[in-house]
Amino acid sequence: MFSRLFPKSTFFLNSLYLLSMMLAGPGQVQAGEGLGNQFDDVVWSPSKTSLDEHVATSKVRVLNRLGVSAKVVDAAEKYFFDIKTGANRQSRNVAQNCVSKLGDSNHARDQFFLCVLDSSPNSLDGKFYSLIHQEKINRIQNITPNLEKEKSIALIAFLEDLVRERMQLQGQSSSWFSTSKGEFLQIEEFGDFPFEDGDVVLSMGTSWISSMITQSTFPQKKYSHAFMVRIDENGFRTMEAIIEKGVISNDFEYFKNEKLNGLLVLRWRNEGERKRIAKRAAEIAEQWVRDEVGYDIEMDVSDSSKLFCSELVLLAYAQAAGLDISELTPKFANIRSDKVFNLLKLVGVGKKEMPSPGDLMSSEKFEIVGSWRPQDRLLELWSMIFMADVFIERLELNYEVKPNLGYLAQWMMVGLDGIYGLANSIIGVDRNLIPDATSKSSLKYLVTIQKGIFDLGIKHGLKLAKKKSRIKEASLFSVTPWDLHGYISYNVQENSTVRNVLYDPANPPRSKKKRLRPPHRR
């Protein structure tokens, strides 16, 4: 099935690399064991067709990912309803006081979440965010093959975005959070952050591939690209390794005009040597730009004649600090599925272990100094995450994708500067740019998944959420996460357009038969 989804092409080497990162995890996970085997104690069935059945399945699925039990459902639904309707919640509890209850077990997470749900919504503020954000960082930077930690991180991530949404609704800035200062910065655009020379930046795009990564990996693997910042007398620019383009540089205007769903800024932890090492690492990366170093499709860190994105960052800093790459990141990502690895071998990937962009988050040599989220579209962001989960769920049920050439024809009108422009306009935001050699045969799958599955699933899922909430402007507080997941799942199954391109091979879409007109009589 994957061979039909992702044909052999240079662009899909990039997609397959990202997909390998989706299936990556610590080495103790057995090969061939998918993420769904760890997470899912319930999987939607094609026999479940009603909206209520979709929501019921989604409820168990989402609660399982957040690591909480059904005990929190009633409290959560009342909390969301009260905020949506503007009800006056009488509570003496303050969310900050709940953080001490957080632990890496279902019982501890239940107690923590119930405590938060019993607190005043006004206490979902920057102080509470700072406390739970530090809890998340502690788990990420000391992560081990522990599913309980992963669930705690997922719950914290959801609460973080609830805080951002609450602050946004109150007219407060909540896009950039400074980890070093422990507060939100009064800036909105991601290009306005006080970057320093040599900063490492991890990015998350808005394509279907990026959203799938967030649902299919350990949390530190959710970023799809890594690059470095260079700031000197010539201004701000990036150094990064791009498939088919090799190691290149982009200026500030290009960077700030990208549409992204998240950024994370890392900085060398040792302040005494930070400027020296960061400057030297940036100079090394810049020399690779001038040397026009090629892209390492095989993802082989033992061969530095060519580089891929996270390898560029790691090798530049390793050389600058006089260290080995293995000393910078605690563990390389491991492709846990033999099936995926066998497919990757067919297209040139020769290593089962490779550093992913998110591995840098767990390095003791770097510290997280800032994170950015688009505070004005958090509901859409979570809709993408849930859409990815629904899509993965269908793939686990052996669903297949049938390309629709009509979508390709539509986007051909957008790509006025040829295939590269077409592909870039579709994927739009992932900094792993699509190579010039992208073929139309590959693009038909890319466009079909984006336009015929993700865009429609999200659009109609949000439309149903607004209808059920009886409000014009929906937010994270207007619909519970399990309801939103269920609405998307329902629309993916019931929307005839989506059903024609994402289908169960046991019940393939029927081809439309042309109706024969009777002969015209004079």
KAKA-V657803 format. One record per residue. N is the residue number from 0. D_FIRST is the distance of its C-alpha to the first C-alpha in Angstrom with 1 decimal. Layout:
((N,D_FIRST) (N,D_FIRST))
This chain:
((0,0.0) (1,3.8) (2,5.3) (3,5.3) (4,6.4) (5,8.7) (6,10.3) (7,13.2) (8,16.1) (9,18.9) (10,18.2) (11,14.7) (12,16.4) (13,18.2) (14,15.2) (15,13.6) (16,17.1) (17,17.4) (18,14.2) (19,15.7) (20,18.8) (21,17.2) (22,16.4) (23,19.8) (24,22.8) (25,26.0) (26,26.0) (27,27.1) (28,23.7) (29,22.3) (30,19.3) (31,16.1) (32,17.7) (33,15.9) (34,18.1) (35,17.5) (36,19.1) (37,22.2) (38,22.5) (39,21.4) (40,23.9) (41,22.8) (42,19.5) (43,19.6) (44,19.1) (45,18.5) (46,21.9) (47,23.5) (48,24.3) (49,27.6) (50,28.1) (51,30.1) (52,27.3) (53,24.8) (54,27.6) (55,28.5) (56,25.1) (57,24.9) (58,28.4) (59,27.5) (60,24.4) (61,26.4) (62,29.5) (63,27.6) (64,26.3) (65,29.9) (66,31.3) (67,33.8) (68,34.6) (69,35.3) (70,38.9) (71,38.3) (72,36.9) (73,40.3) (74,41.8) (75,38.9) (76,38.9) (77,42.7) (78,42.6) (79,40.2) (80,42.2) (81,45.5) (82,44.4) (83,42.9) (84,46.1) (85,48.4) (86,50.0) (87,52.5) (88,51.1) (89,53.9) (90,52.9) (91,54.8) (92,51.7) (93,50.4) (94,46.8) (95,48.0) (96,49.6) (97,46.3) (98,44.7) (99,46.6) (100,44.8) (101,41.4) (102,40.0) (103,36.7) (104,36.6) (105,35.8) (106,39.5) (107,40.5) (108,37.9) (109,39.1) (110,42.7) (111,41.9) (112,39.9) (113,42.4) (114,45.2) (115,43.6) (116,43.1) (117,46.8) (118,47.9) (119,49.1) (120,46.5) (121,49.0) (122,48.4) (123,44.8) (124,46.2) (125,46.0) (126,47.8) (127,45.3) (128,42.4) (129,44.0) (130,44.3) (131,40.7) (132,39.4) (133,41.3) (134,39.9) (135,36.4) (136,37.3) (137,39.0) (138,35.8) (139,33.5) (140,35.9) (141,36.5) (142,33.0) (143,32.1) (144,29.2) (145,30.5) (146,28.4) (147,31.6) (148,32.5) (149,29.1) (150,29.8) (151,33.3) (152,32.0) (153,29.7) (154,32.7) (155,35.0) (156,32.6) (157,32.6) (158,36.4) (159,36.8) (160,35.3) (161,37.4) (162,40.4) (163,39.4) (164,39.0) (165,42.3) (166,44.0) (167,42.5) (168,43.9) (169,47.2) (170,47.3) (171,46.9) (172,44.9) (173,41.9) (174,39.4) (175,40.6) (176,41.5) (177,43.5) (178,42.8) (179,45.9) (180,48.1) (181,46.5) (182,46.6) (183,45.0) (184,46.1) (185,47.7) (186,45.2) (187,42.2) (188,40.4) (189,38.4) (190,40.3) (191,43.5) (192,43.0) (193,45.6) (194,43.4) (195,45.1) (196,44.8) (197,42.0) (198,40.1) (199,36.5) (200,34.3) (201,30.9) (202,29.1) (203,26.5) (204,25.3) (205,24.6) (206,21.2) (207,18.1) (208,17.1) (209,20.5) (210,20.5) (211,17.3) (212,19.1) (213,22.0) (214,20.1) (215,18.1) (216,20.9) (217,24.4) (218,26.7) (219,28.0) (220,24.6) (221,24.2) (222,25.6) (223,23.5) (224,26.4) (225,29.7) (226,32.7) (227,36.5) (228,39.4) (229,42.4) (230,45.6) (231,48.8) (232,51.6) (233,49.0) (234,47.2) (235,43.8) (236,40.6) (237,37.3) (238,36.1) (239,32.4) (240,29.8) (241,27.3) (242,24.5) (243,26.0) (244,29.2) (245,30.2) (246,32.9) (247,34.5) (248,36.8) (249,36.8) (250,40.0) (251,40.8) (252,40.4) (253,36.8) (254,36.1) (255,37.9) (256,36.3) (257,32.7) (258,31.1) (259,29.8) (260,29.1) (261,30.8) (262,32.8) (263,34.2) (264,37.1) (265,37.9) (266,41.2) (267,42.8) (268,44.3) (269,47.6) (270,49.9) (271,52.5) (272,50.3) (273,47.7) (274,49.2) (275,49.8) (276,46.3) (277,44.4) (278,46.5) (279,46.0) (280,42.2) (281,42.1) (282,44.3) (283,42.0) (284,38.9) (285,41.0) (286,42.0) (287,38.4) (288,38.1) (289,41.2) (290,40.0) (291,36.7) (292,34.7) (293,31.1) (294,27.8) (295,26.4) (296,22.8) (297,22.7) (298,24.0) (299,26.8) (300,29.7) (301,31.9) (302,32.1) (303,33.8) (304,34.1) (305,31.1) (306,30.0) (307,27.2) (308,28.2) (309,29.0) (310,30.3) (311,32.8) (312,34.2) (313,34.4) (314,35.9) (315,38.4) (316,39.7) (317,39.7) (318,41.9) (319,44.1) (320,44.7) (321,45.0) (322,42.2) (323,39.1) (324,35.7) (325,35.2) (326,38.4) (327,37.0) (328,33.8) (329,33.9) (330,30.4) (331,27.5) (332,24.1) (333,22.2) (334,18.4) (335,18.3) (336,14.8) (337,14.8) (338,11.0) (339,11.2) (340,14.4) (341,13.4) (342,10.9) (343,13.9) (344,16.2) (345,14.7) (346,15.6) (347,18.9) (348,19.0) (349,21.4) (350,22.5) (351,21.1) (352,23.8) (353,24.7) (354,26.8) (355,25.0) (356,27.2) (357,27.7) (358,29.1) (359,32.2) (360,33.0) (361,33.6) (362,36.0) (363,39.6) (364,40.8) (365,39.6) (366,40.5) (367,38.9) (368,41.4) (369,39.8) (370,36.8) (371,36.1) (372,34.4) (373,34.7) (374,37.1) (375,37.1) (376,33.4) (377,32.5) (378,31.4) (379,29.0) (380,27.8) (381,27.2) (382,25.5) (383,22.9) (384,22.6) (385,22.1) (386,19.7) (387,17.5) (388,18.0) (389,17.1) (390,13.9) (391,12.9) (392,14.2) (393,12.0) (394,8.8) (395,10.7) (396,11.2) (397,7.5) (398,8.2) (399,6.4) (400,8.5) (401,10.7) (402,12.9) (403,16.6) (404,19.0) (405,21.8) (406,21.0) (407,21.0) (408,24.3) (409,25.8) (410,25.0) (411,26.4) (412,29.7) (413,29.4) (414,28.7) (415,32.1) (416,32.2) (417,29.2) (418,25.6) (419,26.4) (420,28.3) (421,25.5) (422,22.9) (423,25.5) (424,26.6) (425,23.1) (426,22.3) (427,26.0) (428,26.7) (429,24.7) (430,27.1) (431,24.4) (432,25.2) (433,23.0) (434,24.2) (435,26.1) (436,23.8) (437,20.9) (438,19.7) (439,19.4) (440,16.1) (441,14.8) (442,17.0) (443,15.7) (444,12.6) (445,15.0) (446,17.5) (447,15.4) (448,14.2) (449,17.8) (450,19.8) (451,18.0) (452,16.7) (453,18.7) (454,22.0) (455,22.3) (456,21.3) (457,23.8) (458,26.4) (459,26.6) (460,26.4) (461,29.3) (462,31.1) (463,31.0) (464,32.2) (465,35.1) (466,35.9) (467,35.9) (468,37.9) (469,40.3) (470,40.6) (471,40.1) (472,39.1) (473,36.6) (474,36.4) (475,35.0) (476,38.0) (477,37.5) (478,34.4) (479,33.4) (480,30.1) (481,28.8) (482,29.9) (483,28.2) (484,24.9) (485,25.4) (486,26.3) (487,23.1) (488,21.0) (489,23.1) (490,22.9) (491,19.1) (492,19.2) (493,22.4) (494,22.2) (495,21.5) (496,20.4) (497,17.7) (498,16.7) (499,16.2) (500,13.5) (501,11.9) (502,11.8) (503,11.5) (504,10.2) (505,13.4) (506,15.3) (507,14.0) (508,16.3) (509,19.2) (510,20.4) (511,23.9) (512,26.6) (513,29.5) (514,32.8) (515,35.5) (516,38.7) (517,42.0) (518,44.3) (519,46.6) (520,50.1) (521,53.0))
